[in-house]
Amino acid sequence: MIANICSDLPRLRGNIRLISLTERLILNASISMNTPDQMSHILDADEKILWEGGPTFIPFIVNGLPLLAFGILWGIMDYAFIRNTAAAPGSMAAFLIPFFVLHLAPLWIGIFNMIKLFLVFNNTHYSITNKRVILRSGFWGIDFKSADYDKIMDLRVDVNPIENMFGVGSIRINTGLTGNKGTPVYDSLTAITNPYEVFKKIKTVSVNIKTDWNYPNKLRPSENPGYQTEYKPKG
């Protein structure tokens, strides 16, 4: 028996390699030339990409302008005080200069946020698969977030004036997460083309998968007569 097992080992190894190759071919078939390299490492063997895309540059970057504008206004208000600091005695200036460096934090945050958006843009990519929505981004490295369809609690489309000028929009996804004050936390597919079509695709796939999990296709009738019941309260 042991001899038979040993003689079958080369054939078993060949079958394993064949299965592995088949899985890779199935996976690669759902990946286009525009799919980032790292995406193939996080997809399941039977997971297929239904849609993918990235943000449009100018509307994506413009998202950082409100924070930058607030920081610039803050800096302008501090400017008069900073000028007076230059005429202050040495001991007083030694205290005031570090104070204003810290007091200008809104300006530094606005500038840093704009730099971050420029660096994050090339790492940002979105994918809709038959199992989840995947968001790829990253400042220092590559980060992935995913929202499983059964976890999606709220889905919305937002199109601001700048996005409307470029024919793009943003899709917000809430999976039940909330902030410190109980406000919903949304992940965003920012500044994508055809936002309403993408929204419809996510909604359709989400409903289909939730329905299939709750009531599998095998158990459904071929024809649905519809909702024809009537509620009759007692008394």
RODO-2510 file (C-alpha; in nm, 4 decimals, decimal comma):
residues 235
     n   res          X          Y          Z
     1     m     0,0000     0,0000     0,0000
     2     i     0,2831     0,2384     0,0893
     3     a     0,4511     0,1492    -0,2405
     4     n     0,1306     0,2382    -0,4284
     5     i     0,1077     0,5737    -0,2515
     6     c     0,4716     0,6495    -0,3324
     7     s     0,4181     0,5579    -0,6968
     8     d     0,1155     0,7926    -0,7105
     9     l     0,3021     1,0916    -0,5631
    10     p     0,4233     1,2318    -0,9000
    11     r     0,0679     1,2126    -1,0376
    12     l    -0,0729     1,3795    -0,7236
    13     r     0,1847     1,6570    -0,7486
    14     g     0,0877     1,7070    -1,1122
    15     n    -0,2805     1,7306    -1,0189
    16     i    -0,2042     1,9825    -0,7443
    17     r    -0,0025     2,1931    -0,9879
    18     l    -0,2875     2,1670    -1,2408
    19     i    -0,5441     2,2800    -0,9820
    20     s    -0,3200     2,5689    -0,8755
    21     l    -0,2694     2,6706    -1,2387
    22     t    -0,6448     2,6532    -1,3036
    23     e    -0,7165     2,8760    -1,0030
    24     r    -0,4613     3,1307    -1,1251
    25     l    -0,6130     3,1292    -1,4739
    26     i    -0,9624     3,1838    -1,3321
    27     l    -0,8337     3,4674    -1,1177
    28     n    -0,6349     3,6287    -1,3991
    29     a    -0,9355     3,6100    -1,6304
    30     s    -1,1203     3,8588    -1,4082
    31     i    -0,8247     4,0995    -1,3867
    32     s    -0,7717     4,3606    -1,6562
    33     m    -0,4558     4,5436    -1,7591
    34     n    -0,5636     4,8391    -1,5432
    35     t    -0,5846     4,6308    -1,2253
    36     p    -0,3037     4,7104    -0,9771
    37     d    -0,0587     4,4268    -0,9149
    38     q    -0,1427     4,4022    -0,5450
    39     m    -0,5116     4,3371    -0,6209
    40     s    -0,4459     3,9814    -0,7353
    41     h    -0,3012     3,8993    -0,3917
    42     i    -0,6197     3,9845    -0,2014
    43     l    -0,8816     3,8403    -0,4379
    44     d    -1,0282     3,4987    -0,3632
    45     a    -0,9827     3,2254    -0,6233
    46     d    -1,3487     3,2477    -0,7286
    47     e    -1,3763     3,6265    -0,6968
    48     k    -1,4426     3,8246    -1,0152
    49     i    -1,4029     4,1951    -1,0763
    50     l    -1,7268     4,3433    -1,2137
    51     w    -1,6087     4,7056    -1,2322
    52     e    -1,2919     4,8953    -1,1510
    53     g    -1,1672     5,2490    -1,1826
    54     g    -0,9900     5,5351    -1,0132
    55     p    -1,0528     5,8990    -0,9250
    56     t    -1,0302     6,1933    -1,1641
    57     f    -0,7306     6,4067    -1,0698
    58     i    -0,8614     6,7641    -1,0364
    59     p    -1,1879     6,6857    -0,8480
    60     f    -0,9924     6,4471    -0,6234
    61     i    -0,7340     6,7130    -0,5350
    62     v    -0,9949     6,9889    -0,4981
    63     n    -1,1360     6,8003    -0,1972
    64     g    -0,8420     6,9363     0,0019
    65     l    -0,8982     7,3022    -0,0891
    66     p    -1,1538     7,3888     0,1855
    67     l    -0,9130     7,2796     0,4583
    68     l    -0,6248     7,4609     0,2872
    69     a    -0,8334     7,7785     0,2452
    70     f    -0,9227     7,7736     0,6146
    71     g    -0,5540     7,7325     0,7026
    72     i    -0,4529     8,0237     0,4788
    73     l    -0,7167     8,2507     0,6355
    74     w    -0,5939     8,1455     0,9780
    75     g    -0,2373     8,2314     0,8743
    76     i    -0,3446     8,5732     0,7415
    77     m    -0,5071     8,6549     1,0747
    78     d    -0,1886     8,5513     1,2568
    79     y     0,0343     8,7511     1,0210
    80     a    -0,0165     9,0888     1,1966
    81     f     0,0746     8,9346     1,5313
    82     i     0,3788     8,7667     1,3796
    83     r     0,5024     9,1015     1,2436
    84     n     0,4756     9,2553     1,5887
    85     t     0,6660     8,9591     1,7297
    86     a     0,9683     9,0558     1,5195
    87     a     0,9880     9,3880     1,7091
    88     a     0,9498     9,2266     2,0501
    89     p     1,2448     9,1995     2,2946
    90     g     1,4628     8,8924     2,2590
    91     s     1,3226     8,7100     2,5606
    92     m     0,9654     8,7716     2,4480
    93     a     1,0414     8,6686     2,0878
    94     a     1,1938     8,3426     2,2124
    95     f     0,8540     8,2594     2,3601
    96     l     0,6283     8,3998     2,0868
    97     i     0,7975     8,2373     1,7863
    98     p     0,7388     7,8760     1,9056
    99     f     0,3884     7,9791     2,0123
   100     f     0,2959     8,1021     1,6645
   101     v     0,4563     7,7980     1,5009
   102     l     0,2093     7,5865     1,6986
   103     h    -0,0729     7,8378     1,6577
   104     l    -0,0407     7,8079     1,2789
   105     a    -0,1289     7,4368     1,3000
   106     p    -0,4397     7,4774     1,0755
   107     l    -0,2167     7,6138     0,7977
   108     w     0,0359     7,3289     0,8325
   109     i    -0,2475     7,0721     0,8379
   110     g    -0,4016     7,2200     0,5214
   111     i    -0,0677     7,2139     0,3379
   112     f     0,0117     6,8603     0,4559
   113     n    -0,3338     6,7403     0,3493
   114     m    -0,2821     6,8750    -0,0044
   115     i     0,0588     6,7057    -0,0284
   116     k    -0,0975     6,3840     0,0970
   117     l    -0,3723     6,3970    -0,1682
   118     f    -0,1123     6,4373    -0,4438
   119     l     0,0788     6,1338    -0,3146
   120     v    -0,2296     5,9216    -0,2488
   121     f    -0,3823     5,9832    -0,5938
   122     n    -0,1610     5,7351    -0,7825
   123     n    -0,2266     5,4670    -0,5190
   124     t    -0,6052     5,5061    -0,5282
   125     h    -0,8094     5,2437    -0,7113
   126     y    -1,1575     5,1049    -0,6629
   127     s    -1,2984     4,7636    -0,7532
   128     i    -1,6429     4,6066    -0,7371
   129     t    -1,6355     4,2274    -0,7276
   130     n    -1,8989     3,9580    -0,6965
   131     k    -1,8245     3,9474    -0,3212
   132     r    -1,7383     4,2986    -0,2000
   133     v    -1,6328     4,6553    -0,2749
   134     i    -1,2555     4,7082    -0,2489
   135     l    -1,0881     5,0452    -0,1930
   136     r    -0,7134     5,0728    -0,2513
   137     s    -0,5182     5,3767    -0,1307
   138     g    -0,2103     5,4595     0,0713
   139     f     0,0255     5,7401     0,1677
   140     w     0,3438     5,5626     0,2731
   141     g     0,2447     5,2208     0,1414
   142     i    -0,0512     5,0413    -0,0144
   143     d    -0,3642     5,0006     0,1992
   144     f    -0,6820     4,8076     0,1240
   145     k    -1,0316     4,8398     0,2653
   146     s    -1,3254     4,6224     0,1715
   147     a    -1,6982     4,6396     0,2327
   148     d    -1,8829     4,3075     0,2126
   149     y    -2,2262     4,3420     0,0569
   150     d    -2,4060     4,2005     0,3605
   151     k    -2,2458     4,4710     0,5771
   152     i    -2,3542     4,7700     0,3653
   153     m    -2,6081     4,9696     0,5671
   154     d    -2,6253     5,2885     0,3614
   155     l    -2,5245     5,3744     0,0053
   156     r    -2,5408     5,7215    -0,1491
   157     v    -2,4137     5,9306    -0,4384
   158     d    -2,2742     6,2813    -0,3775
   159     v    -2,1860     6,5150    -0,6632
   160     n    -2,0397     6,8514    -0,5612
   161     p    -2,0191     7,1481    -0,8045
   162     i    -1,6570     7,0740    -0,9046
   163     e    -1,7339     6,7064    -0,9643
   164     n    -2,0395     6,8070    -1,1661
   165     m    -1,8185     7,0226    -1,3936
   166     f    -1,6022     6,7168    -1,4711
   167     g    -1,8918     6,4717    -1,5003
   168     v    -1,7826     6,2667    -1,1996
   169     g    -1,9158     6,1975    -0,8515
   170     s    -1,8489     6,0164    -0,5257
   171     i    -2,0177     5,7104    -0,3783
   172     r    -2,0374     5,6894     0,0014
   173     i    -2,0622     5,3512     0,1723
   174     n    -2,1490     5,2961     0,5364
   175     t    -2,1068     4,9479     0,6844
   176     g    -2,2475     5,0337     1,0256
   177     l    -1,9377     5,2053     1,1636
   178     t    -1,9913     5,5195     1,3696
   179     g    -1,7669     5,7916     1,5082
   180     n    -1,7192     5,9002     1,8684
   181     k    -2,0443     6,0993     1,8654
   182     g    -2,2446     5,8275     1,6926
   183     t    -2,2275     5,9852     1,3473
   184     p    -2,1992     5,7328     1,0600
   185     v    -1,8512     5,6793     0,9129
   186     y    -1,8446     5,6469     0,5347
   187     d    -1,5877     5,5039     0,2978
   188     s    -1,5776     5,6851    -0,0343
   189     l    -1,5215     5,6056    -0,3996
   190     t    -1,4173     5,9624    -0,4768
   191     a    -1,4455     6,1485    -0,8089
   192     i    -1,5262     5,8462    -1,0249
   193     t    -1,6801     5,8587    -1,3725
   194     n    -2,0402     5,7405    -1,4240
   195     p    -2,1172     5,7524    -1,0503
   196     y    -2,4884     5,6764    -1,0927
   197     e    -2,4201     5,3663    -1,3015
   198     v    -2,1624     5,2444    -1,0492
   199     f    -2,4079     5,3153    -0,7659
   200     k    -2,6725     5,1094    -0,9469
   201     k    -2,4274     4,8231    -0,9985
   202     i    -2,3306     4,8127    -0,6303
   203     k    -2,6961     4,8317    -0,5264
   204     t    -2,7995     4,5559    -0,7676
   205     v    -2,5204     4,3173    -0,6684
   206     s    -2,5776     4,3896    -0,2992
   207     v    -2,9520     4,3149    -0,3208
   208     n    -2,8956     4,0016    -0,5296
   209     i    -2,6354     3,8595    -0,2912
   210     k    -2,8337     3,9410     0,0234
   211     t    -3,1443     3,7876    -0,1335
   212     d    -2,9558     3,4759    -0,2398
   213     w    -2,8113     3,4280     0,1086
   214     n    -3,1526     3,4677     0,2717
   215     y    -3,3452     3,2712     0,0094
   216     p    -3,1208     3,0720    -0,2291
   217     n    -3,2126     3,0493    -0,5970
   218     k    -3,2724     2,6749    -0,5646
   219     l    -3,5657     2,7358    -0,3287
   220     r    -3,7321     3,0119    -0,5310
   221     p    -4,0345     2,9425    -0,7522
   222     s    -3,9958     2,9937    -1,1269
   223     e    -4,2808     3,2485    -1,1127
   224     n    -4,3626     3,4878    -0,8319
   225     p    -4,7375     3,5680    -0,8033
   226     g    -4,6501     3,8821    -0,6074
   227     y    -4,7585     4,0250    -0,2751
   228     q    -5,1292     3,9554    -0,2475
   229     t    -5,1897     3,9070     0,1226
   230     e    -5,4121     4,1324     0,3306
   231     y    -5,3637     4,2248     0,6945
   232     k    -5,6812     4,1815     0,9014
   233     p    -5,6451     4,2895     1,2646
   234     k    -5,8543     4,1123     1,5270
   235     g    -6,1274     4,2918     1,7118
***
